[in-house]
Amino acid sequence: MERNQGEVFMSRPIVAIVGRPNVGKSTLFN
């Protein structure tokens, strides 16, 4: 269950980063 909670929390920051320029997106995908 701990892992699930971590994913939910990480999902928020990830969405914010994805909204940024492609530069940030490329780093995450890499």
PQR file with spaces between the fields and no chain letter, atoms N, CA, C, O and H, PARSE charges and radii, in Angstrom:
ATOM       1  N    MET     1       0.851   -1.207    0.000 -0.4000 1.5000
ATOM       2  CA   MET     1       0.000    0.000    0.000 -0.0000 2.0000
ATOM       3  C    MET     1       0.886    1.256    0.000  0.5500 1.7000
ATOM       4  O    MET     1       0.532    2.281   -0.583 -0.5500 1.4000
ATOM       5  N    GLU     2       2.029    1.153    0.659 -0.4000 1.5000
ATOM       6  CA   GLU     2       2.923    2.333    0.712 -0.0000 2.0000
ATOM       7  C    GLU     2       3.319    2.757   -0.703  0.5500 1.7000
ATOM       8  O    GLU     2       3.377    3.947   -1.011 -0.5500 1.4000
ATOM       9  H    GLU     2       2.316    0.320    1.132  0.4000 1.0000
ATOM      10  N    ARG     3       3.585    1.786   -1.541 -0.4000 1.5000
ATOM      11  CA   ARG     3       4.018    2.112   -2.912 -0.0000 2.0000
ATOM      12  C    ARG     3       2.895    2.860   -3.636  0.5500 1.7000
ATOM      13  O    ARG     3       3.153    3.841   -4.333 -0.5500 1.4000
ATOM      14  H    ARG     3       3.538    0.819   -1.290  0.4000 1.0000
ATOM      15  N    ASN     4       1.685    2.414   -3.478 -0.4000 1.5000
ATOM      16  CA   ASN     4       0.558    3.088   -4.141 -0.0000 2.0000
ATOM      17  C    ASN     4       0.483    4.547   -3.713  0.5500 1.7000
ATOM      18  O    ASN     4       0.308    5.435   -4.547 -0.5500 1.4000
ATOM      19  H    ASN     4       1.475    1.617   -2.911  0.4000 1.0000
ATOM      20  N    GLN     5       0.613    4.791   -2.420 -0.4000 1.5000
ATOM      21  CA   GLN     5       0.549    6.179   -1.921 -0.0000 2.0000
ATOM      22  C    GLN     5       1.639    7.012   -2.579  0.5500 1.7000
ATOM      23  O    GLN     5       1.385    8.138   -3.005 -0.5500 1.4000
ATOM      24  H    GLN     5       0.755    4.069   -1.743  0.4000 1.0000
ATOM      25  N    GLY     6       2.832    6.477   -2.666 -0.4000 1.5000
ATOM      26  CA   GLY     6       3.940    7.219   -3.276 -0.0000 2.0000
ATOM      27  C    GLY     6       3.618    7.562   -4.724  0.5500 1.7000
ATOM      28  O    GLY     6       3.909    8.666   -5.185 -0.5500 1.4000
ATOM      29  H    GLY     6       3.038    5.562   -2.320  0.4000 1.0000
ATOM      30  N    GLU     7       3.032    6.638   -5.424 -0.4000 1.5000
ATOM      31  CA   GLU     7       2.720    6.907   -6.839 -0.0000 2.0000
ATOM      32  C    GLU     7       1.713    8.054   -6.953  0.5500 1.7000
ATOM      33  O    GLU     7       1.850    8.927   -7.809 -0.5500 1.4000
ATOM      34  H    GLU     7       2.796    5.742   -5.050  0.4000 1.0000
ATOM      35  N    VAL     8       0.729    8.043   -6.105 -0.4000 1.5000
ATOM      36  CA   VAL     8      -0.296    9.104   -6.152 -0.0000 2.0000
ATOM      37  C    VAL     8       0.354   10.459   -5.893  0.5500 1.7000
ATOM      38  O    VAL     8       0.060   11.436   -6.580 -0.5500 1.4000
ATOM      39  H    VAL     8       0.618    7.334   -5.409  0.4000 1.0000
ATOM      40  N    PHE     9       1.230   10.512   -4.910 -0.4000 1.5000
ATOM      41  CA   PHE     9       1.892   11.786   -4.584 -0.0000 2.0000
ATOM      42  C    PHE     9       2.802   12.223   -5.729  0.5500 1.7000
ATOM      43  O    PHE     9       2.871   13.408   -6.056 -0.5500 1.4000
ATOM      44  H    PHE     9       1.470    9.718   -4.352  0.4000 1.0000
ATOM      45  N    MET    10       3.490   11.276   -6.328 -0.4000 1.5000
ATOM      46  CA   MET    10       4.419   11.611   -7.428 -0.0000 2.0000
ATOM      47  C    MET    10       3.622   12.022   -8.673  0.5500 1.7000
ATOM      48  O    MET    10       4.100   12.813   -9.486 -0.5500 1.4000
ATOM      49  H    MET    10       3.434   10.314   -6.062  0.4000 1.0000
ATOM      50  N    SER    11       2.440   11.495   -8.812 -0.4000 1.5000
ATOM      51  CA   SER    11       1.634   11.804   -9.998 -0.0000 2.0000
ATOM      52  C    SER    11       1.392   13.314  -10.097  0.5500 1.7000
ATOM      53  O    SER    11       1.396   13.868  -11.197 -0.5500 1.4000
ATOM      54  H    SER    11       2.052   10.852   -8.151  0.4000 1.0000
ATOM      55  N    ARG    12       1.188   13.967   -8.985 -0.4000 1.5000
ATOM      56  CA   ARG    12       0.896   15.418   -9.016 -0.0000 2.0000
ATOM      57  C    ARG    12       2.099   16.199   -9.564  0.5500 1.7000
ATOM      58  O    ARG    12       1.948   16.932  -10.542 -0.5500 1.4000
ATOM      59  H    ARG    12       1.186   13.517   -8.092  0.4000 1.0000
ATOM      60  N    PRO    13       3.257   16.065   -8.977 -0.5600 1.5000
ATOM      61  CA   PRO    13       4.448   16.794   -9.467  0.2800 2.0000
ATOM      62  C    PRO    13       4.755   16.450  -10.921  0.5500 1.7000
ATOM      63  O    PRO    13       5.145   17.319  -11.701 -0.5500 1.4000
ATOM      64  N    ILE    14       4.579   15.196  -11.277 -0.4000 1.5000
ATOM      65  CA   ILE    14       4.890   14.768  -12.655 -0.0000 2.0000
ATOM      66  C    ILE    14       3.990   15.531  -13.635  0.5500 1.7000
ATOM      67  O    ILE    14       4.457   16.013  -14.667 -0.5500 1.4000
ATOM      68  H    ILE    14       4.261   14.490  -10.644  0.4000 1.0000
ATOM      69  N    VAL    15       2.726   15.636  -13.312 -0.4000 1.5000
ATOM      70  CA   VAL    15       1.790   16.345  -14.203 -0.0000 2.0000
ATOM      71  C    VAL    15       2.247   17.791  -14.386  0.5500 1.7000
ATOM      72  O    VAL    15       2.208   18.323  -15.495 -0.5500 1.4000
ATOM      73  H    VAL    15       2.346   15.245  -12.473  0.4000 1.0000
ATOM      74  N    ALA    16       2.676   18.416  -13.306 -0.4000 1.5000
ATOM      75  CA   ALA    16       3.125   19.817  -13.379 -0.0000 2.0000
ATOM      76  C    ALA    16       4.352   19.916  -14.284  0.5500 1.7000
ATOM      77  O    ALA    16       4.469   20.844  -15.084 -0.5500 1.4000
ATOM      78  H    ALA    16       2.708   17.983  -12.405  0.4000 1.0000
ATOM      79  N    ILE    17       5.257   18.958  -14.152 -0.4000 1.5000
ATOM      80  CA   ILE    17       6.485   18.974  -14.969 -0.0000 2.0000
ATOM      81  C    ILE    17       6.118   18.734  -16.440  0.5500 1.7000
ATOM      82  O    ILE    17       6.660   19.384  -17.334 -0.5500 1.4000
ATOM      83  H    ILE    17       5.162   18.204  -13.502  0.4000 1.0000
ATOM      84  N    VAL    18       5.203   17.806  -16.677 -0.4000 1.5000
ATOM      85  CA   VAL    18       4.822   17.495  -18.060 -0.0000 2.0000
ATOM      86  C    VAL    18       4.246   18.746  -18.731  0.5500 1.7000
ATOM      87  O    VAL    18       4.429   18.951  -19.931 -0.5500 1.4000
ATOM      88  H    VAL    18       4.763   17.279  -15.950  0.4000 1.0000
ATOM      89  N    GLY    19       3.556   19.569  -17.961 -0.4000 1.5000
ATOM      90  CA   GLY    19       2.951   20.782  -18.520 -0.0000 2.0000
ATOM      91  C    GLY    19       4.031   21.771  -18.963  0.5500 1.7000
ATOM      92  O    GLY    19       3.784   22.649  -19.791 -0.5500 1.4000
ATOM      93  H    GLY    19       3.407   19.402  -16.986  0.4000 1.0000
ATOM      94  N    ARG    20       5.220   21.616  -18.402 -0.4000 1.5000
ATOM      95  CA   ARG    20       6.323   22.559  -18.744 -0.0000 2.0000
ATOM      96  C    ARG    20       6.815   22.278  -20.181  0.5500 1.7000
ATOM      97  O    ARG    20       6.289   21.392  -20.854 -0.5500 1.4000
ATOM      98  H    ARG    20       5.421   20.904  -17.730  0.4000 1.0000
ATOM      99  N    PRO    21       7.809   23.027  -20.636 -0.5600 1.5000
ATOM     100  CA   PRO    21       8.358   22.845  -21.987  0.2800 2.0000
ATOM     101  C    PRO    21       8.777   21.396  -22.239  0.5500 1.7000
ATOM     102  O    PRO    21       8.872   20.591  -21.312 -0.5500 1.4000
ATOM     103  N    ASN    22       9.022   21.087  -23.495 -0.4000 1.5000
ATOM     104  CA   ASN    22       9.432   19.716  -23.854 -0.0000 2.0000
ATOM     105  C    ASN    22      10.737   19.332  -23.161  0.5500 1.7000
ATOM     106  O    ASN    22      10.994   18.150  -22.932 -0.5500 1.4000
ATOM     107  H    ASN    22       8.945   21.741  -24.248  0.4000 1.0000
ATOM     108  N    VAL    23      11.543   20.303  -22.832 -0.4000 1.5000
ATOM     109  CA   VAL    23      12.837   20.011  -22.188 -0.0000 2.0000
ATOM     110  C    VAL    23      12.602   19.193  -20.921  0.5500 1.7000
ATOM     111  O    VAL    23      13.238   18.157  -20.728 -0.5500 1.4000
ATOM     112  H    VAL    23      11.334   21.264  -23.018  0.4000 1.0000
ATOM     113  N    GLY    24      11.702   19.643  -20.062 -0.4000 1.5000
ATOM     114  CA   GLY    24      11.421   18.923  -18.813 -0.0000 2.0000
ATOM     115  C    GLY    24      10.805   17.565  -19.115  0.5500 1.7000
ATOM     116  O    GLY    24      11.125   16.575  -18.457 -0.5500 1.4000
ATOM     117  H    GLY    24      11.185   20.484  -20.219  0.4000 1.0000
ATOM     118  N    LYS    25       9.932   17.516  -20.094 -0.4000 1.5000
ATOM     119  CA   LYS    25       9.272   16.252  -20.443 -0.0000 2.0000
ATOM     120  C    LYS    25      10.314   15.228  -20.908  0.5500 1.7000
ATOM     121  O    LYS    25      10.273   14.066  -20.505 -0.5500 1.4000
ATOM     122  H    LYS    25       9.672   18.321  -20.628  0.4000 1.0000
ATOM     123  N    SER    26      11.226   15.661  -21.742 -0.4000 1.5000
ATOM     124  CA   SER    26      12.255   14.750  -22.268 -0.0000 2.0000
ATOM     125  C    SER    26      13.066   14.164  -21.113  0.5500 1.7000
ATOM     126  O    SER    26      13.399   12.979  -21.124 -0.5500 1.4000
ATOM     127  H    SER    26      11.259   16.606  -22.069  0.4000 1.0000
ATOM     128  N    THR    27      13.380   14.982  -20.134 -0.4000 1.5000
ATOM     129  CA   THR    27      14.189   14.500  -19.004 -0.0000 2.0000
ATOM     130  C    THR    27      13.433   13.409  -18.268  0.5500 1.7000
ATOM     131  O    THR    27      14.019   12.397  -17.883 -0.5500 1.4000
ATOM     132  H    THR    27      13.110   15.944  -20.126  0.4000 1.0000
ATOM     133  N    LEU    28      12.136   13.607  -18.067 -0.4000 1.5000
ATOM     134  CA   LEU    28      11.346   12.609  -17.327 -0.0000 2.0000
ATOM     135  C    LEU    28      11.281   11.314  -18.135  0.5500 1.7000
ATOM     136  O    LEU    28      11.498   10.227  -17.601 -0.5500 1.4000
ATOM     137  H    LEU    28      11.660   14.429  -18.379  0.4000 1.0000
ATOM     138  N    PHE    29      10.983   11.443  -19.408 -0.4000 1.5000
ATOM     139  CA   PHE    29      10.858   10.240  -20.241 -0.0000 2.0000
ATOM     140  C    PHE    29      12.192    9.506  -20.346  0.5500 1.7000
ATOM     141  O    PHE    29      12.234    8.279  -20.446 -0.5500 1.4000
ATOM     142  H    PHE    29      10.806   12.326  -19.842  0.4000 1.0000
ATOM     143  N    ASN    30      13.272   10.268  -20.324 -0.4000 1.5000
ATOM     144  CA   ASN    30      14.594    9.652  -20.433 -0.0000 2.0000
ATOM     145  C    ASN    30      14.853    8.840  -19.189  0.5500 1.7000
ATOM     146  O    ASN    30      15.913    8.228  -19.061 -0.5500 1.4000
ATOM     147  H    ASN    30      13.238   11.264  -20.243  0.4000 1.0000
